[in-house]
Amino acid sequence: MLITFKNKKTEKIFNKRSDLIHRYGPEQAKLIILRKTQLEAAENLAVMHTLIQVRAHELKGDRAGQISLDLIHPKRLLIVPDHKETPRKPDSGLDWTRITRIMIIGVEDTHD
């Protein structure tokens, strides 16, 4: 899958291991790198849905359209589809099988 980033600062952090460790600590950084590697290797977003430990799911409310991937609790890796027109199913939900480009928004506690 093709990965882009919310902005240059996010891209710099996510592409440099030492920056990830400095910002999130060694254990969280290790898991962030794993998630990024899994995303890069996935043919589409539906693959992430099959990895139980990832617990990929769509968010609701203020975060509708965002997808959460588990890290070390309570942090989540947040992504959004990065297509000109977001692939959707007839019921207007995201069509994970057609999402082949994502944007990494960042790491957050979505329960704050």
C-alpha positions as CSV (number, residue, x, y, z in Angstrom):
1,M,0.0,0.0,0.0
2,L,1.2,3.5,-0.7
3,I,1.7,5.7,2.4
4,T,1.7,9.4,2.7
5,F,1.8,11.6,5.8
6,K,-0.3,14.4,7.2
7,N,2.6,16.9,7.0
8,K,6.4,17.0,6.7
9,K,7.0,16.9,10.4
10,T,5.0,13.6,10.7
11,E,6.8,12.2,7.7
12,K,10.2,13.0,9.3
13,I,9.3,11.4,12.6
14,F,7.8,8.2,11.0
15,N,10.8,7.8,8.7
16,K,13.5,8.1,11.3
17,R,13.7,5.4,14.0
18,S,15.6,7.7,16.4
19,D,12.9,10.3,16.1
20,L,10.2,7.7,16.8
21,I,12.1,6.4,19.9
22,H,12.6,9.9,21.2
23,R,9.0,10.9,20.8
24,Y,7.2,7.6,21.7
25,G,9.8,5.5,23.6
26,P,11.5,2.3,22.4
27,E,8.6,-0.2,22.8
28,Q,5.9,2.1,21.2
29,A,8.4,3.0,18.4
30,K,9.0,-0.7,17.7
31,L,5.3,-1.3,17.3
32,I,4.8,1.8,15.1
33,I,7.5,0.6,12.8
34,L,5.8,-2.8,12.6
35,R,2.4,-1.3,11.8
36,K,4.0,0.9,9.1
37,T,5.8,-2.2,7.6
38,Q,2.5,-4.1,7.7
39,L,0.7,-1.2,5.9
40,E,3.5,-1.0,3.3
41,A,3.3,-4.8,2.6
42,A,-0.5,-4.9,2.4
43,E,-2.2,-5.1,-1.0
44,N,-5.1,-3.1,0.4
45,L,-6.5,-2.0,3.8
46,A,-8.7,-5.1,4.1
47,V,-5.5,-7.1,4.8
48,M,-5.0,-5.0,8.0
49,H,-8.5,-6.1,9.1
50,T,-7.5,-9.7,9.0
51,L,-4.6,-9.2,11.5
52,I,-6.3,-9.7,14.8
53,Q,-3.5,-8.0,16.9
54,V,-3.9,-4.8,14.8
55,R,-7.6,-4.4,15.7
56,A,-8.1,-2.1,12.7
57,H,-11.5,-0.3,12.9
58,E,-13.2,2.8,11.6
59,L,-13.8,5.6,14.1
60,K,-17.1,7.5,14.6
61,G,-18.2,10.9,15.6
62,D,-15.6,13.6,15.4
63,R,-13.2,11.1,13.9
64,A,-15.5,9.6,11.3
65,G,-13.4,8.6,8.2
66,Q,-10.4,7.8,10.3
67,I,-9.1,4.3,11.0
68,S,-7.5,3.2,14.2
69,L,-4.7,0.6,14.5
70,D,-3.7,-0.7,17.9
71,L,-0.4,0.2,19.4
72,I,0.5,0.0,23.2
73,H,-2.7,1.0,25.0
74,P,-4.0,3.7,25.1
75,K,-2.2,4.9,21.9
76,R,-3.5,4.3,18.4
77,L,-2.0,4.8,14.9
78,L,-4.5,6.9,13.0
79,I,-4.8,6.7,9.3
80,V,-7.2,7.9,6.6
81,P,-7.7,6.8,3.0
82,D,-5.7,8.9,0.6
83,H,-7.6,8.7,-2.7
84,K,-9.1,11.5,-4.7
85,E,-12.4,9.9,-4.1
86,T,-12.6,7.7,-1.0
87,P,-13.6,4.1,-2.0
88,R,-17.0,3.4,-0.4
89,K,-19.5,0.6,-0.3
90,P,-23.2,1.1,-1.3
91,D,-24.0,1.7,2.4
92,S,-21.5,4.6,2.4
93,G,-19.0,2.7,4.6
94,L,-15.4,2.5,3.6
95,D,-14.6,-0.2,1.0
96,W,-11.4,-1.6,2.6
97,T,-10.7,-3.8,-0.4
98,R,-10.3,-0.8,-2.7
99,I,-8.2,1.3,-0.3
100,T,-4.7,1.1,-1.6
101,R,-3.4,4.5,-0.5
102,I,-3.4,5.8,3.1
103,M,-2.2,8.9,4.9
104,I,-0.8,8.5,8.4
105,I,-2.2,11.2,10.6
106,G,-0.3,10.4,13.8
107,V,-0.4,8.6,17.1
108,E,-3.0,9.5,19.6
109,D,-5.2,8.4,22.5
110,T,-8.6,8.4,20.8
111,H,-10.3,8.1,24.2
112,D,-9.2,11.5,25.5
